[in-house]
């Protein structure tokens, strides 16, 4: 039986959920401002994420825009030396990188072509619950009540606030710079189809090529207490390899990262959270978007088994909540290790240099099987 579903947000999780529900004949209304934002930066799609997107028959379109990554190189930022190199090409699964804008356009294009998916150009101002009815108030003066509302509007969205009014966020103590640079303007090693992880004291740098090597995506994470001026110029300016990045400081975007306690309630009334609205991820294991893809794949699998919408959403929460919480913990611990300093950082580098390939391969295999 076809049931109508309201999805709040045109994020990866929102558009992906729309495609999954429409695949099984459900009518969808996606509520989001039609401002066509340009998404900045790139993302890695680990094997578990790509497998999840494949459930929506998106793999070929994604691979057409993506760069296949062949290895993870772990380096010492201070010494500019390689500590370990983990091959991804020998793995039967595929690990890729893609521009965020490219992935969003793939999902949006599929939604726009589907007659079961409609878009409402509006913003949700408020969500209220009275008796058994969940009501949305939109900025176009519409008031909508629906039996199924999927909140895919992120960790700052109205749906998360409605489902968990007391949920709060605090400063994580670290921030990140994001930058995209043309491959021709930076050292040639960065355009190789590898993920590079540079480990320093109280900081780390991640890079990988996107758009078939035309550009390189950089993410620099640092402890705000160690670098109070929030500047990476002093770190990069004297580095034998990274100094060229310092000359393009105007092209970096800085983001202060928030952290929150895991939510143990993803549903209130008719509203159910997915993606970042349910489980924001520390940005350390290429699992932020990846866990949203896992939510979508879980929904698709349950619908394929014949579950109704209500049971699908209930079962998705039961399955995905413990998985997402586990991945978030692993990501937080990884970030703490990446940003270690002093003797702990030296010990970290020594361990990675001696046994890094074995340890990290086991860790990633466990992560991708669980996630």
C-alpha positions as CSV (number, residue, x, y, z in Angstrom):
1,X,0.0,0.0,0.0
2,X,1.4,3.4,-1.0
3,X,1.8,5.8,1.9
4,X,2.7,9.5,1.8
5,X,5.9,10.6,3.5
6,X,7.2,14.0,4.3
7,X,11.0,14.4,4.3
8,X,12.5,17.6,5.8
9,X,15.8,18.5,4.2
10,X,17.4,17.9,0.9
11,X,20.7,16.6,2.4
12,X,22.3,13.4,1.2
13,X,20.2,11.5,3.7
14,X,17.0,13.3,2.7
15,X,17.4,12.8,-1.0
16,X,18.6,9.2,-0.5
17,X,15.6,8.4,1.7
18,X,13.2,9.9,-0.9
19,X,14.7,7.6,-3.6
20,X,14.5,4.5,-1.3
21,X,10.8,5.1,-0.4
22,X,9.8,6.0,-3.9
23,X,11.4,2.8,-5.2
24,X,8.7,0.9,-3.4
25,X,5.8,3.1,-4.6
26,X,5.5,5.6,-1.8
27,X,4.7,9.3,-2.5
28,X,7.2,11.7,-1.1
29,X,7.2,15.4,-0.4
30,X,10.7,16.9,0.3
31,X,10.5,20.2,2.2
32,X,13.6,22.4,1.6
33,X,14.4,25.9,0.3
34,X,15.1,25.8,-3.4
35,X,18.2,28.0,-3.1
36,X,20.5,25.5,-4.9
37,X,23.5,25.9,-2.5
38,X,27.0,25.0,-3.8
39,X,28.4,22.4,-1.5
40,X,32.0,22.9,-0.6
41,X,34.7,20.2,-0.5
42,X,34.9,16.5,-1.0
43,X,34.1,13.4,0.8
44,X,35.4,9.9,1.0
45,X,33.0,7.0,0.3
46,X,34.4,4.0,2.1
47,X,33.4,0.5,0.9
48,X,30.4,0.3,3.4
49,X,29.1,3.6,2.1
50,X,29.4,2.6,-1.6
51,X,27.7,-0.7,-0.9
52,X,24.9,1.2,0.8
53,X,24.4,3.6,-2.2
54,X,24.5,0.6,-4.5
55,X,21.2,-0.5,-3.0
56,X,19.7,2.5,-4.8
57,X,21.3,1.5,-8.1
58,X,23.6,4.6,-7.9
59,X,27.0,2.9,-8.1
60,X,27.7,3.4,-11.8
61,X,26.7,7.1,-11.7
62,X,28.9,7.7,-8.6
63,X,31.9,5.8,-10.1
64,X,31.6,8.0,-13.2
65,X,32.2,11.1,-11.1
66,X,34.4,9.6,-8.4
67,X,38.1,9.0,-8.0
68,X,39.1,5.5,-7.0
69,X,41.6,5.6,-4.1
70,X,44.4,3.0,-4.1
71,X,46.1,3.5,-0.8
72,X,46.1,5.2,2.6
73,X,49.5,6.8,3.3
74,X,50.2,7.8,6.9
75,X,52.9,10.3,7.4
76,X,54.7,12.2,10.1
77,X,54.0,15.8,9.7
78,X,57.1,16.9,11.6
79,X,59.5,14.7,9.7
80,X,57.7,14.6,6.3
81,X,58.3,10.8,6.2
82,X,56.0,7.9,5.6
83,X,55.0,5.8,8.6
84,X,52.8,3.2,6.9
85,X,51.0,2.6,3.6
86,X,47.8,0.6,3.5
87,X,46.9,-0.7,0.0
88,X,43.2,-0.3,-1.0
89,X,43.7,-1.7,-4.5
90,X,44.1,-5.3,-3.2
91,X,40.8,-5.0,-1.4
92,X,37.9,-6.5,-3.3
93,X,35.8,-3.5,-2.2
94,X,36.0,-0.1,-3.8
95,X,37.0,3.1,-1.9
96,X,36.4,6.4,-3.7
97,X,36.4,10.1,-3.2
98,X,34.0,12.6,-4.8
99,X,33.1,16.3,-4.7
100,X,30.1,16.9,-2.4
101,X,28.4,18.9,-5.1
102,X,28.7,16.1,-7.6
103,X,27.2,13.5,-5.3
104,X,24.4,15.9,-4.3
105,X,23.6,16.6,-8.0
106,X,23.4,12.8,-8.7
107,X,20.9,12.3,-5.9
108,X,18.9,15.5,-6.8
109,X,18.7,14.6,-10.5
110,X,17.2,11.2,-9.7
111,X,14.7,12.7,-7.4
112,X,13.6,15.3,-9.9
113,X,13.0,12.6,-12.6
114,X,10.8,10.6,-10.3
115,X,7.1,11.5,-10.5
116,X,6.5,10.2,-6.9
117,X,8.9,12.7,-5.5
118,X,7.7,16.3,-5.1
119,X,9.6,19.3,-3.7
120,X,8.1,22.1,-1.5
121,X,10.2,25.2,-1.7
122,X,9.9,26.2,2.0
123,X,11.6,26.2,5.3
124,X,10.2,24.5,8.4
125,X,9.7,27.2,11.1
126,X,8.3,25.0,13.9
127,X,7.2,21.5,14.6
128,X,4.5,20.8,17.2
129,X,2.8,17.8,18.8
130,X,-0.8,17.8,19.9
131,X,-2.5,14.6,20.9
132,X,-1.5,12.1,18.1
133,X,-0.8,14.7,15.4
134,X,2.6,16.1,14.5
135,X,2.3,19.5,12.7
136,X,4.8,21.4,10.6
137,X,4.6,25.2,10.2
138,X,6.3,26.4,7.0
139,X,7.6,29.9,6.1
140,X,5.2,29.9,3.1
141,X,2.3,29.9,5.6
142,X,1.5,26.3,4.9
143,X,0.6,24.0,7.9
144,X,1.1,20.3,7.2
145,X,0.2,17.3,9.3
146,X,1.4,13.9,8.1
147,X,1.5,10.4,9.4
148,X,5.2,10.0,8.5
149,X,7.8,12.7,8.8
150,X,11.5,12.0,8.2
151,X,13.9,14.5,9.6
152,X,17.0,14.8,7.4
153,X,17.7,18.4,8.2
154,X,21.0,17.9,10.1
155,X,22.2,18.3,13.6
156,X,21.1,21.9,13.8
157,X,17.7,21.2,12.2
158,X,14.2,21.7,13.6
159,X,13.5,18.0,13.6
160,X,16.3,17.1,16.0
161,X,15.2,19.9,18.3
162,X,11.6,18.6,18.2
163,X,12.5,15.0,18.9
164,X,15.1,15.8,21.6
165,X,14.3,19.2,23.1
166,X,17.0,18.9,25.8
167,X,19.8,17.7,23.5
168,X,22.7,20.1,23.6
169,X,26.0,20.6,21.9
170,X,29.3,21.9,23.3
171,X,32.6,23.0,21.7
172,X,34.7,19.9,20.9
173,X,37.9,21.8,21.6
174,X,39.2,21.4,18.1
175,X,38.4,23.0,14.7
176,X,39.1,22.2,11.1
177,X,40.2,24.1,8.1
178,X,38.9,22.9,4.7
179,X,40.4,23.7,1.4
180,X,40.3,22.7,-2.3
181,X,43.2,23.4,-4.5
182,X,43.9,22.8,-8.2
183,X,46.3,19.9,-8.6
184,X,48.5,22.0,-10.8
185,X,49.2,24.5,-8.0
186,X,50.4,22.2,-5.3
187,X,53.1,19.5,-5.0
188,X,52.4,16.7,-7.5
189,X,52.3,13.9,-4.8
190,X,49.0,15.1,-3.6
191,X,47.2,14.3,-6.9
192,X,48.1,10.6,-6.6
193,X,44.9,8.6,-6.0
194,X,45.7,8.1,-2.4
195,X,44.4,9.3,1.0
196,X,47.2,11.0,2.8
197,X,47.0,11.3,6.6
198,X,49.7,13.6,8.1
199,X,50.0,13.2,11.9
200,X,51.5,16.1,13.9
201,X,51.4,17.4,17.4
202,X,47.8,18.4,18.4
203,X,46.9,18.4,14.7
204,X,46.5,16.3,11.6
205,X,46.0,16.9,7.9
206,X,44.0,14.7,5.5
207,X,44.1,15.0,1.7
208,X,42.7,13.2,-1.3
209,X,42.1,14.0,-5.0
210,X,38.6,14.7,-6.3
211,X,37.1,15.3,-9.8
212,X,39.4,12.7,-11.4
213,X,42.5,14.3,-9.9
214,X,41.7,17.8,-11.1
215,X,41.5,19.1,-7.6
216,X,42.7,18.0,-4.2
217,X,40.6,18.2,-1.0
218,X,42.4,19.1,2.2
219,X,41.1,18.9,5.8
220,X,43.3,20.2,8.6
221,X,42.2,19.4,12.2
222,X,43.8,21.1,15.2
223,X,43.4,21.5,18.9
224,X,42.2,25.1,19.6
225,X,44.1,25.2,22.9
226,X,47.4,24.3,21.2
227,X,46.8,26.8,18.3
228,X,44.9,29.6,20.0
229,X,45.1,32.0,17.0
230,X,43.3,29.4,14.9
231,X,46.0,29.7,12.3
232,X,47.9,27.0,10.4
233,X,50.3,29.4,8.8
234,X,53.0,28.9,11.4
235,X,52.8,25.1,11.0
236,X,52.8,25.1,7.2
237,X,55.1,28.0,6.4
238,X,58.4,26.2,7.2
239,X,57.3,22.7,6.1
240,X,59.4,21.2,3.3
241,X,56.3,19.9,1.4
242,X,53.3,21.6,2.9
243,X,54.6,25.2,2.7
244,X,52.9,25.8,-0.7
245,X,49.5,25.4,1.0
246,X,50.3,28.2,3.3
247,X,50.5,30.6,0.4
248,X,46.7,30.1,-0.3
249,X,45.4,30.8,3.2
250,X,42.5,32.9,1.7
251,X,41.2,29.7,0.2
252,X,40.8,27.9,3.5
253,X,37.5,27.8,5.3
254,X,37.5,27.3,9.1
255,X,34.8,25.4,11.0
256,X,34.6,25.0,14.8
257,X,33.5,21.5,15.5
258,X,30.7,20.8,18.0
259,X,30.2,17.6,19.9
260,X,27.0,16.1,21.5
261,X,26.0,13.2,23.5
262,X,24.5,10.3,21.5
263,X,20.8,10.4,21.1
264,X,18.9,7.4,22.4
265,X,15.6,8.6,21.0
266,X,15.2,9.1,17.2
267,X,11.4,9.3,17.1
268,X,8.7,11.5,18.5
269,X,5.1,11.5,17.2
270,X,5.2,11.1,13.5
271,X,8.8,12.4,13.2
272,X,11.8,10.1,12.8
273,X,15.5,11.2,12.6
274,X,18.0,10.0,10.1
275,X,21.5,11.0,9.0
276,X,23.2,13.8,10.8
277,X,20.0,14.7,12.6
278,X,20.1,11.4,14.4
279,X,23.9,10.7,14.7
280,X,26.3,13.5,13.8
281,X,29.8,12.0,13.4
282,X,33.2,13.3,14.4
283,X,34.9,13.9,11.0
284,X,37.8,11.4,11.3
285,X,36.9,8.0,9.7
286,X,35.1,9.0,6.4
287,X,31.9,7.9,8.1
288,X,29.9,11.2,8.4
289,X,28.0,10.8,5.1
290,X,28.8,7.1,5.1
291,X,26.5,6.5,8.1
292,X,23.7,8.5,6.4
293,X,24.1,6.1,3.5
294,X,23.8,3.2,5.9
295,X,20.5,4.6,7.2
296,X,19.2,4.7,3.6
297,X,20.4,1.2,2.8
298,X,18.7,-0.1,6.0
299,X,15.4,1.5,5.0
300,X,15.7,0.1,1.5
301,X,16.4,-3.4,2.8
302,X,13.4,-3.3,5.1
303,X,11.0,-2.0,2.4
304,X,12.3,-4.8,0.1
305,X,11.2,-7.3,2.7
306,X,7.7,-6.0,2.6
307,X,7.7,-3.9,5.8
308,X,5.2,-1.0,5.9
309,X,6.6,2.5,6.4
310,X,5.9,2.6,10.2
311,X,7.6,-0.8,10.8
312,X,10.4,0.2,8.5
313,X,11.2,3.3,10.5
314,X,10.9,1.5,13.8
315,X,13.2,-1.3,12.7
316,X,15.7,1.1,11.2
317,X,16.1,2.8,14.5
318,X,16.6,-0.6,16.3
319,X,19.2,-1.7,13.8
320,X,21.0,1.6,13.1
321,X,21.2,3.3,16.5
322,X,23.7,0.9,18.1
323,X,25.7,0.7,14.9
324,X,25.9,4.5,14.6
325,X,26.8,5.0,18.2
326,X,29.6,2.5,17.9
327,X,31.1,4.2,14.8
328,X,30.8,7.6,16.5
329,X,32.8,6.3,19.4
330,X,35.5,4.9,17.2
331,X,35.7,8.1,15.2
332,X,36.0,10.2,18.4
333,X,38.8,7.9,19.7
334,X,40.6,8.1,16.3
335,X,40.5,11.9,16.3
336,X,42.0,12.0,19.8
337,X,44.8,9.7,18.6
338,X,45.4,11.7,15.5
339,X,45.7,14.9,17.5
340,X,47.9,13.5,20.3
341,X,50.9,15.6,21.3
342,X,54.3,15.3,23.0
343,X,55.5,11.8,24.0
344,X,52.1,10.3,23.2
345,X,52.3,11.5,19.6
346,X,55.9,10.1,19.4
347,X,54.7,6.7,20.7
348,X,51.7,6.8,18.2
349,X,54.1,7.3,15.3
350,X,56.4,4.6,16.5
351,X,53.6,2.0,16.8
352,X,52.2,3.0,13.4
353,X,55.7,2.7,11.9
354,X,56.2,-0.8,13.3
355,X,52.8,-2.4,13.0
356,X,50.6,0.2,11.3
357,X,49.6,-1.8,8.3
358,X,48.3,-4.8,10.2
359,X,46.6,-2.8,13.0
360,X,44.9,-0.3,10.6
361,X,43.8,-3.0,8.2
362,X,42.1,-4.9,11.0
363,X,40.5,-1.7,12.3
364,X,39.2,-0.7,8.9
365,X,37.8,-4.2,8.1
366,X,36.0,-4.2,11.4
367,X,34.7,-0.7,10.8
368,X,33.4,-1.4,7.3
369,X,31.8,-4.7,8.3
370,X,30.1,-3.1,11.3
371,X,29.1,0.1,9.6
